[in-house]
Amino acid sequence: MNGADVKLSSQQDPDPVIRDTTESYWGILGYWLPETISFGMLVALPMIIDPLIVANLKSTTTYAALAVTTWFIHLIIKLAEAIPVASIAIIGRHNAAHEFEDCGKRLGDTFWTTFIIGTSFAAFFFFFAKNIYQFLGVSNELIAIGVPYLRLQAASIPMIFIFMTLIGFMKAVKNTKVPMYINVTGICVFFFFDYALILGKFGFPQMRLMGAGVATMIRYSLMLVLAFWYLLKIPRYRKYFRQVFFSYFKLSEVKRLLNLSWPIMLDKASIAITYIMLGKMIAPIGTIALASMDVLKNMERFMLIPTLAFAQIVTFLVSNSMGAHDYQGAKNNIKRVYILASFFFALILLVPWLKTAFVVGLFDKENTLRSFVAPLMGPISTLAFLDMSQIILAGGLRGAGDVHSVMKNRLVICFLILAPALFLFRYLDFKPDWVAFSLVYVSFYAATGIMALRFLSRIRGNRWHKAKI
């Protein structure tokens, strides 16, 4: 061996060659397309279909009541997602270690935890539904329509929490297909009953807004039955359950689960609570403004479908890069995903600018919202680019295990910066109404822009490399 060989060997031993984990643009798109289809079908579309059907009732007040209730249901879904996410981490480790009975026991702990929390939320929304609407400052007519609907939706909350738990268990033991099949079945049934019961089609009574609540109960009841049946009757799952899983409950494991869950709950809830704050500030402007806010929110949901799918992709790409200690590859993947997400966002942005009348008309069958919301749709939709940016960058940080940084920044910006700004704007009572409405909405997107800058600053540094998972 010559001197050059000795020198090369000494350089390689302490610092082995790091594999380049930068994914190609086509590779990223290959991951992204099925994720987009799945997310659009299972998450975004159900939240848009209700307002599309309710709009056919030609009642702005009913439409606004649906919008207000949807804010709280969205918050509940975000909270319901958090505990199963933590449970997946625990059960997944037991499954990898072939500790199958422990997997079943931890499902029992998660089941009772989510049941208690879900039932508590259901009781709160049922008994305080009227107080919630009064707190928001909406009209008495809207309260009369919205309170019974919120109480009916409250009955579905425990089912939502438990269903998320059962689906989370399947994912933890590496079964992703069955949850998809159950979700698709539930959504198809939901679409049918939502349409039939709200509008009184196919021989069903016209229940108007209450029909949406009944359709939700039918959906989650069916999905729960299918999930329970699959876990308890399919032979491959018998190794997990020496006894039925809901016979297990260990307080120390519940505390462990909650300790893992609370940062995720705060992170997921922060943005959902922000929309409730927006509604609180917009409600005094009037029912037209509330309904207009929902039209803009539905447009945003549609525009961000590709973004939210890209956020899932960037999380696991960065996770793989960090596992290989390829920090530059992690940054490259974030950059490439961000470029692709921006491209698709720009394409979809043409819709609110070029097809404003068509989009508003989907939700405004009475033609009462058009004069208010149509001039604002293009500019406000453009500002959603800031929201897109923080979603992608937050996904990258999560992939690196830097979840506490994301949580802390969102909490500080939402509640210590945005909330005071919103209350200030309402206190100053700007006129005309469209100016007050715009200032409230622009404040939200300014806050997401600050989040994006904070996340970008974190990524450009080195501290996120050291995040512990």
C-alpha positions in Angstrom: 0.0 0.0 0.0 1.5 3.4 -1.0 1.3 6.7 0.9 -1.7 7.9 -1.1 -3.6 4.8 -0.2 -2.8 5.2 3.5 -4.0 8.8 3.4 -7.2 7.9 1.6 -8.0 5.1 4.1 -7.4 7.4 7.0 -9.8 9.9 5.6 -12.6 7.3 4.9 -12.5 5.4 8.2 -13.9 8.2 10.4 -16.1 9.7 7.8 -17.7 7.0 5.6 -19.1 8.1 2.2 -22.6 9.4 2.7 -25.1 8.1 0.1 -26.9 10.8 -1.9 -30.6 10.6 -1.0 -31.7 13.5 -3.2 -34.9 12.3 -5.0 -35.4 13.1 -8.6 -38.3 15.3 -9.6 -40.0 12.4 -11.4 -39.4 10.2 -8.4 -41.2 12.8 -6.2 -44.1 13.0 -8.6 -44.3 9.2 -8.6 -44.9 9.2 -4.8 -47.1 12.3 -5.0 -49.7 11.3 -7.5 -51.3 8.4 -5.6 -51.1 10.4 -2.3 -52.9 13.3 -4.0 -55.7 11.0 -5.2 -56.0 9.3 -1.8 -56.0 12.6 0.1 -58.5 14.2 -2.3 -60.9 11.3 -2.1 -60.7 10.6 1.6 -60.1 14.0 3.3 -60.7 17.0 1.1 -63.7 15.9 -0.9 -66.0 15.0 2.0 -65.4 18.5 3.5 -66.4 20.2 0.2 -69.4 18.0 -0.7 -71.5 19.1 2.2 -71.5 22.8 1.3 -72.0 21.9 -2.4 -75.2 20.0 -1.5 -76.4 22.5 1.2 -76.0 25.3 -1.3 -78.9 23.8 -3.3 -81.2 24.6 -0.4 -80.8 28.3 -1.5 -80.5 29.6 2.1 -77.5 31.7 3.0 -78.3 31.3 6.7 -78.4 27.5 6.5 -75.1 27.6 4.5 -73.5 29.8 7.1 -74.7 27.5 9.9 -73.0 24.6 8.2 -69.8 26.6 7.9 -69.7 27.5 11.6 -70.3 23.9 12.7 -67.6 22.7 10.2 -65.0 24.8 12.0 -65.6 22.8 15.2 -65.8 19.4 13.5 -62.5 20.2 11.7 -60.9 20.9 15.1 -62.3 17.7 16.5 -60.9 15.7 13.6 -57.5 17.2 14.1 -57.5 16.3 17.8 -58.8 12.8 17.0 -55.8 12.3 14.6 -53.2 13.2 17.3 -53.6 10.3 19.8 -53.5 7.5 17.1 -50.4 9.1 15.6 -48.6 8.6 19.0 -50.2 5.2 19.3 -48.8 4.1 16.0 -45.2 4.9 17.2 -45.7 2.8 20.3 -47.6 -0.2 18.7 -45.2 -0.1 15.7 -42.2 -0.7 17.9 -43.9 -3.6 19.7 -44.9 -5.1 16.3 -41.4 -4.8 15.0 -40.1 -6.6 18.1 -42.8 -9.4 17.6 -44.4 -8.4 20.9 -47.8 -9.0 19.4 -49.8 -9.3 22.6 -48.4 -6.0 23.8 -49.7 -4.5 20.5 -53.2 -5.6 21.4 -52.9 -4.3 25.0 -51.7 -0.9 23.8 -54.7 -0.7 21.4 -56.9 -1.2 24.5 -55.2 1.7 26.3 -55.7 3.9 23.2 -59.3 2.8 22.7 -60.3 3.9 26.2 -58.3 7.1 26.1 -59.9 8.2 22.9 -63.4 7.0 24.0 -63.2 9.1 27.2 -61.8 12.2 25.4 -64.2 11.8 22.5 -67.2 11.4 24.8 -66.1 14.5 26.8 -65.9 16.6 23.7 -69.3 15.3 22.6 -70.9 16.2 25.9 -69.3 19.7 25.8 -70.6 20.5 22.3 -74.1 19.0 23.0 -74.7 20.9 26.2 -72.9 24.1 25.2 -73.9 24.3 21.6 -76.0 27.4 22.1 -73.4 29.1 24.2 -70.8 28.5 21.4 -72.9 30.1 18.8 -73.7 33.0 21.0 -69.9 33.4 21.8 -69.3 33.7 18.0 -71.8 36.6 17.8 -73.9 35.2 15.0 -77.5 36.1 14.3 -80.5 34.5 16.2 -81.7 33.0 13.0 -78.4 31.3 12.4 -78.4 30.1 16.1 -81.8 28.5 15.6 -80.6 26.5 12.6 -77.0 25.8 13.8 -77.5 24.6 17.4 -79.6 21.5 16.6 -77.1 20.6 13.9 -74.1 21.0 16.1 -75.8 18.8 18.8 -76.5 16.1 16.2 -72.9 16.2 15.0 -71.7 15.9 18.6 -73.2 12.4 18.6 -70.6 11.3 16.0 -67.6 12.6 17.9 -66.9 9.5 20.0 -67.2 7.4 16.8 -64.7 9.7 15.0 -62.2 9.2 17.9 -62.6 5.5 18.1 -62.5 5.0 14.3 -59.2 6.9 14.1 -57.8 4.6 16.8 -58.8 1.4 15.0 -57.4 2.6 11.7 -54.2 3.8 13.4 -53.7 0.3 14.8 -54.0 -1.3 11.3 -51.4 1.2 10.0 -49.1 0.5 12.9 -49.1 -3.2 12.0 -48.4 -2.3 8.4 -51.9 -2.7 6.9 -52.7 0.4 4.9 -55.0 -1.1 2.3 -57.9 -2.1 4.5 -58.2 1.4 6.1 -58.4 2.8 2.5 -61.1 0.3 1.6 -63.1 1.1 4.7 -62.7 4.8 4.2 -63.8 4.6 0.5 -66.9 2.5 1.5 -67.8 5.0 4.2 -67.4 8.0 1.9 -69.5 6.4 -0.9 -72.3 5.7 1.7 -71.9 9.2 3.1 -72.3 10.9 -0.4 -75.5 9.0 -1.0 -77.2 9.7 2.3 -75.9 13.3 2.4 -77.5 14.0 -1.0 -80.7 12.0 -0.3 -81.4 13.3 3.2 -80.4 17.0 2.7 -82.5 17.4 -0.4 -85.1 14.7 0.1 -84.2 12.5 -2.9 -84.9 8.8 -3.7 -88.0 8.7 -1.4 -86.2 10.0 1.7 -87.6 12.9 3.7 -86.0 16.3 3.2 -84.1 16.9 6.4 -82.2 19.9 5.2 -79.1 20.6 7.3 -80.0 17.9 9.8 -79.6 15.4 7.0 -75.9 16.1 6.8 -75.6 15.2 10.5 -77.5 11.9 10.0 -75.3 11.1 7.0 -72.2 11.6 9.1 -73.6 9.3 11.8 -74.4 6.6 9.2 -70.9 6.9 7.7 -69.0 6.5 11.0 -71.3 3.8 12.3 -70.7 1.7 9.2 -66.9 2.3 9.2 -66.7 1.4 12.9 -68.6 -1.9 12.4 -66.3 -2.8 9.5 -63.2 -1.9 11.4 -64.3 -3.9 14.5 -65.3 -6.9 12.4 -62.0 -6.9 10.6 -59.9 -6.7 13.7 -61.9 -9.3 15.8 -62.8 -11.8 13.1 -59.9 -12.0 10.6 -57.5 -14.8 11.6 -54.2 -12.8 11.0 -55.1 -10.5 13.9 -55.7 -13.3 16.5 -52.0 -13.2 17.6 -52.6 -9.6 18.8 -55.6 -10.4 21.0 -55.5 -13.1 23.6 -58.6 -11.2 24.9 -60.7 -8.6 23.3 -58.6 -5.4 23.2 -61.1 -3.2 25.1 -60.6 -5.4 28.2 -57.2 -3.8 28.6 -56.6 -0.5 30.4 -53.3 0.4 32.1 -53.1 3.9 33.6 -49.3 4.2 33.3 -49.5 3.4 29.5 -52.3 6.0 29.1 -50.1 8.6 30.7 -47.3 7.7 28.4 -49.6 7.9 25.4 -50.9 11.3 26.5 -47.3 12.6 27.0 -46.5 11.6 23.4 -49.8 13.0 22.1 -50.0 16.5 23.5 -47.4 18.2 21.3 -49.1 16.7 18.2 -52.6 17.8 19.5 -51.4 21.4 20.1 -49.7 21.5 16.7 -52.7 20.1 14.8 -55.2 22.2 16.8 -53.5 25.5 16.4 -54.4 26.2 12.8 -58.0 24.8 13.3 -58.5 27.1 16.3 -57.2 30.0 14.2 -60.1 29.5 11.7 -62.5 29.7 14.7 -60.9 32.9 15.7 -61.3 34.2 12.1 -65.0 33.3 12.3 -65.4 35.1 15.6 -64.0 38.3 14.1 -66.0 38.0 10.9 -69.4 37.0 12.5 -70.3 40.6 13.5 -70.0 41.7 9.9 -73.0 39.5 9.1 -74.2 36.2 7.6 -73.1 37.2 4.1 -69.5 37.6 5.4 -69.6 34.2 7.2 -70.9 32.4 4.2 -68.3 34.2 2.0 -65.6 33.0 4.4 -66.7 29.4 3.8 -66.6 29.9 0.0 -63.0 31.1 0.3 -62.2 28.3 2.7 -63.5 25.7 0.3 -61.5 27.2 -2.6 -58.4 27.0 -0.3 -59.1 23.3 0.5 -59.2 22.6 -3.2 -56.1 24.5 -4.0 -54.1 22.9 -1.2 -54.9 19.3 -2.0 -51.6 18.9 -3.9 -49.7 20.8 -1.2 -50.9 18.5 1.6 -50.0 15.5 -0.4 -46.5 17.0 -1.1 -46.2 17.6 2.7 -46.6 13.9 3.4 -44.0 13.1 0.7 -41.4 15.6 2.0 -41.8 14.2 5.5 -40.7 10.7 4.6 -38.1 11.8 2.1 -36.4 14.0 4.7 -36.8 11.2 7.3 -34.9 8.8 5.0 -32.2 11.4 4.3 -31.7 12.1 8.0 -31.4 8.4 8.6 -28.6 8.2 6.1 -27.0 11.4 7.7 -27.4 13.1 4.3 -28.3 16.5 5.5 -27.7 18.2 2.2 -29.9 15.6 0.6 -32.6 16.5 3.1 -32.4 20.1 2.1 -32.4 19.2 -1.6 -35.5 17.2 -1.2 -37.3 20.0 0.7 -36.2 22.4 -2.1 -37.5 20.2 -4.9 -40.8 19.4 -3.2 -41.3 23.1 -2.6 -40.6 23.9 -6.3 -43.1 21.3 -7.4 -45.7 22.3 -4.9 -45.4 25.9 -6.0 -45.8 24.9 -9.6 -49.1 23.0 -9.0 -50.3 25.8 -6.7 -49.8 28.3 -9.5 -51.7 26.2 -12.0 -54.7 25.8 -9.7 -54.5 29.5 -8.8 -55.8 30.2 -12.3 -59.2 28.8 -11.3 -60.2 31.5 -8.8 -58.8 34.2 -11.0 -60.3 33.1 -14.4 -63.4 31.2 -13.2 -64.5 33.3 -10.3 -68.2 33.4 -11.2 -68.3 29.6 -11.7 -66.6 28.9 -8.4 -68.8 31.3 -6.4 -71.9 30.0 -8.2 -71.3 26.4 -7.0 -71.9 27.6 -3.4 -74.2 30.6 -4.0 -77.4 29.5 -5.6 -79.3 32.5 -4.3 -76.8 34.9 -5.9 -76.4 36.8 -2.6 -72.7 36.3 -2.0 -71.3 37.1 -5.5 -71.0 40.9 -5.1 -69.2 40.5 -1.8 -66.9 37.6 -2.3 -66.1 37.6 -6.1 -63.8 40.6 -6.1 -61.9 39.2 -3.1 -61.4 35.6 -4.3 -58.5 36.1 -6.6 -56.3 38.3 -4.3 -57.1 36.3 -1.2 -56.5 32.9 -2.9 -53.1 34.2 -4.1 -52.1 34.8 -0.4 -52.8 31.1 0.2 -49.3 30.7 -1.3 -47.9 31.7 2.1 -50.0 28.9 3.8 -48.7 26.5 1.1 -45.1 27.5 2.0 -45.4 26.9 5.7 -47.1 23.5 5.2 -44.3 22.2 3.0 -41.5 23.6 5.3 -43.2 22.2 8.4 -43.5 18.8 6.7 -39.7 18.9 6.1 -39.0 19.7 9.8 -41.3 16.9 10.9 -39.4 14.5 8.8 -36.2 15.5 10.6 -38.0 14.9 14.0 -38.1 18.6 14.8 -41.8 18.5 15.8 -41.4 20.7 18.9 -40.0 23.5 16.8 -43.0 23.4 14.5 -45.4 23.3 17.4 -43.8 26.2 19.4 -43.6 28.5 16.3 -47.3 27.8 15.4 -48.5 28.4 18.9 -46.6 31.6 19.4 -47.6 33.0 16.0 -51.2 32.0 16.2 -51.9 33.1 19.8 -49.4 35.8 20.6 -49.2 37.6 17.2 -52.3 36.8 15.1 -54.9 36.7 17.9 -54.1 40.3 19.2 -54.0 41.6 15.6 -57.5 40.2 14.9 -59.0 41.7 18.0 -57.4 45.0 17.2 -58.9 45.1 13.7 -62.4 44.3 15.0 -62.0 46.9 17.8 -61.1 49.6 15.2 -64.3 48.5 13.2 -63.1 49.3 9.7 -65.6 50.3 7.1 -66.9 49.3 4.5 -67.5 45.6 5.4 -65.3 44.2 2.7 -62.3 46.1 4.1 -62.8 44.7 7.6 -63.3 41.2 6.1 -60.1 41.5 4.0 -58.0 42.7 6.9 -59.0 39.7 9.0 -58.2 37.3 6.2 -55.0 39.0 5.2 -53.9 38.8 8.9 -54.2 35.1 8.8 -52.1 34.7 5.7 -49.6 37.1 7.1 -49.3 34.8 10.1 -48.7 31.8 7.9 -46.0 33.8 6.1 -44.2 34.5 9.4 -44.4 30.7 10.1 -42.9 30.0 6.7 -40.0 32.4 7.4 -39.4 30.9 10.8 -39.4 27.3 9.4 -37.1 28.4 6.5 -34.7 30.0 9.0 -34.6 26.8 11.0 -33.9 24.7 7.9 -31.1 26.9 6.8 -29.4 26.4 10.1 -28.0 23.2 11.6 -30.0 22.8 14.8 -32.7 20.8 13.2 -30.1 18.1 12.3 -29.9 17.3 16.0 -33.6 16.8 16.7 -34.3 13.7 18.7 -37.0 11.3 17.6 
